[in-house]
């Protein structure tokens, strides 16, 4: 009978009796029966069982297989080897299936069984004992004796002490007692390089947290966003006109503005603001227009028409009526913060808004937060809208039709194609100035041209009377990717057809059958509700300046991101930094330049990509102003085509915008306005010119 067979007979007969077996492979005699059951249960492939007879039967089979792998190779090779060669023997065992992995596992188990891995390590921090749980990492090639284990513990203690000395050096005046013990333990276990990196990051985070905690305690702007507006002094009544396009929402709202002693109209587009300013002035009401690119100031004006981002200058002025148009843009990723600001901060007892019904849940939620009263009036389309099932022909398209494309290039291409067929066309797209857009819209309204070709800017309530509207495509580039139009976008744009008062019905269609199918589906399908749980807000310069001073931070971008990550406006609001604005701030964020100056340039509405002439000029102007120099009027260069005219015109608009904030540096404002007028005339001349028919 072999020693191994005797082992199993002893195990089976005596159950838990002592069954000594010398494992020569590890040079250490162990008593299998004395091994705790949790160690035996951990043998790979052996499940814990409760019945003793089943347990020992399974144990016998498992140990038989494991010992076959363990004893035979070592009896032949390992036991007789000189001690200095035993350490290399495990490499020779790789010819045995899974043997190396099993041997390493078994070695670790034996070390844990004999010595235990966990113990308490004691250091001294500021004269007080610091007791830290520690864990030994055993080698997997041999079982250690007590002297070797003590040596490991001593080395680990020395490493912890060195790391603690490094922490004390890095902390300087920072109190390490503020660091939670689990975090401190994780730091002490790291390598010196990682310890330095992670502790400095932790120190900065904790310092920022303490600064913000103090700001929240002492400065209400950092904890009570919506409670700080003067609007909280009033019990406001929200009146929401919600319904489809061409249902008279804006008309009903502007009627109330006209009857009010003072009113503020807020629009998503400068052309809409301009249209409603003209509407009020036609009724004999002096009205000031303020947009990011244009101002028309009327002395003694009681009414104002503005783009939404200009609301900040009016938040402390009380109005009889405030109108927020296209309120569904509350959920817009880039501009939604401006709608939140207007709805929360409008200082009026009568707050009127217009938009589609899908925005109802968000309005109800935000109104409850403001402790106001919401009344919803549902509107219905005033003229029926049908689908034209046949793609149109440019040659035979009826006069008074609108064609929608989603790019400047497509709009100008369609204009050229129409003119080649003897048709006349006006155009509207984003790069055009308000003056040019207004003139193009007038030419279409008064019948000077047959067709209007426009981008989706016409979907926001522009007064363009047309019976028919056709989509050239059912896809658009949204700044990130090319995607299919949503149902709400289709409703907004197609709803321009059949304008009430100009036509008894409307007809919408597409240039291809697939586009027509998309349009029909978009008009028929219900809109998913816009149910916002948190509303986007943007910090003011005062917020960022206070935070920058408290943190000693010079970077506008880092201060803004810290504000977003750390300032808690409560569960209903969240600070945001739109991606386009963030990319612009990255380019102008020179810590050597005054923070207020960078904020002013970051707030300027600049269109075009990162290399557009207006952005490049603005960066040069920022450095010029920083050095104390007066900014000269930009040189027009060679203005030979429409795009160069548009780009130069936008540079002038940025110059005029900056003049309002920094008049001591942008001193040629009058010359800029004169040159802008010349460029507008030149652009109008080009757009109004009709090409010869082929």
Secondary structure as GFF3:
##gff-version 3
##sequence-region A 1 694
A	DSSP	alpha_helix	3	14	.	.	.	ID=ss1
A	DSSP	beta_strand	20	23	.	.	.	ID=ss2
A	DSSP	three_ten_helix	24	26	.	.	.	ID=ss3
A	DSSP	beta_strand	28	31	.	.	.	ID=ss4
A	DSSP	three_ten_helix	32	34	.	.	.	ID=ss5
A	DSSP	alpha_helix	37	41	.	.	.	ID=ss6
A	DSSP	alpha_helix	52	73	.	.	.	ID=ss7
A	DSSP	pi_helix	74	78	.	.	.	ID=ss8
A	DSSP	alpha_helix	83	86	.	.	.	ID=ss9
A	DSSP	three_ten_helix	89	95	.	.	.	ID=ss10
A	DSSP	alpha_helix	99	115	.	.	.	ID=ss11
A	DSSP	beta_strand	118	125	.	.	.	ID=ss12
A	DSSP	beta_strand	128	135	.	.	.	ID=ss13
A	DSSP	alpha_helix	146	171	.	.	.	ID=ss14
A	DSSP	three_ten_helix	176	178	.	.	.	ID=ss15
A	DSSP	alpha_helix	181	188	.	.	.	ID=ss16
A	DSSP	alpha_helix	192	218	.	.	.	ID=ss17
A	DSSP	three_ten_helix	220	222	.	.	.	ID=ss18
A	DSSP	three_ten_helix	230	233	.	.	.	ID=ss19
A	DSSP	beta_strand	237	243	.	.	.	ID=ss20
A	DSSP	alpha_helix	249	259	.	.	.	ID=ss21
A	DSSP	beta_strand	263	267	.	.	.	ID=ss22
A	DSSP	alpha_helix	270	282	.	.	.	ID=ss23
A	DSSP	beta_strand	287	290	.	.	.	ID=ss24
A	DSSP	beta_strand	295	296	.	.	.	ID=ss25
A	DSSP	beta_strand	303	307	.	.	.	ID=ss26
A	DSSP	three_ten_helix	308	314	.	.	.	ID=ss27
A	DSSP	beta_strand	321	324	.	.	.	ID=ss28
A	DSSP	three_ten_helix	327	331	.	.	.	ID=ss29
A	DSSP	alpha_helix	336	345	.	.	.	ID=ss30
A	DSSP	beta_strand	350	355	.	.	.	ID=ss31
A	DSSP	three_ten_helix	357	359	.	.	.	ID=ss32
A	DSSP	alpha_helix	360	369	.	.	.	ID=ss33
A	DSSP	beta_strand	373	379	.	.	.	ID=ss34
A	DSSP	beta_strand	384	387	.	.	.	ID=ss35
A	DSSP	beta_strand	401	404	.	.	.	ID=ss36
A	DSSP	alpha_helix	408	420	.	.	.	ID=ss37
A	DSSP	beta_strand	425	428	.	.	.	ID=ss38
A	DSSP	alpha_helix	434	445	.	.	.	ID=ss39
A	DSSP	beta_strand	451	454	.	.	.	ID=ss40
A	DSSP	three_ten_helix	456	459	.	.	.	ID=ss41
A	DSSP	beta_strand	468	471	.	.	.	ID=ss42
A	DSSP	beta_strand	475	477	.	.	.	ID=ss43
A	DSSP	beta_strand	482	484	.	.	.	ID=ss44
A	DSSP	alpha_helix	487	494	.	.	.	ID=ss45
A	DSSP	beta_strand	505	510	.	.	.	ID=ss46
A	DSSP	alpha_helix	513	524	.	.	.	ID=ss47
A	DSSP	beta_strand	535	537	.	.	.	ID=ss48
A	DSSP	alpha_helix	541	551	.	.	.	ID=ss49
A	DSSP	alpha_helix	556	566	.	.	.	ID=ss50
A	DSSP	beta_strand	573	575	.	.	.	ID=ss51
A	DSSP	alpha_helix	579	588	.	.	.	ID=ss52
A	DSSP	alpha_helix	595	602	.	.	.	ID=ss53
A	DSSP	alpha_helix	613	626	.	.	.	ID=ss54
A	DSSP	alpha_helix	642	661	.	.	.	ID=ss55
A	DSSP	alpha_helix	669	688	.	.	.	ID=ss56
###
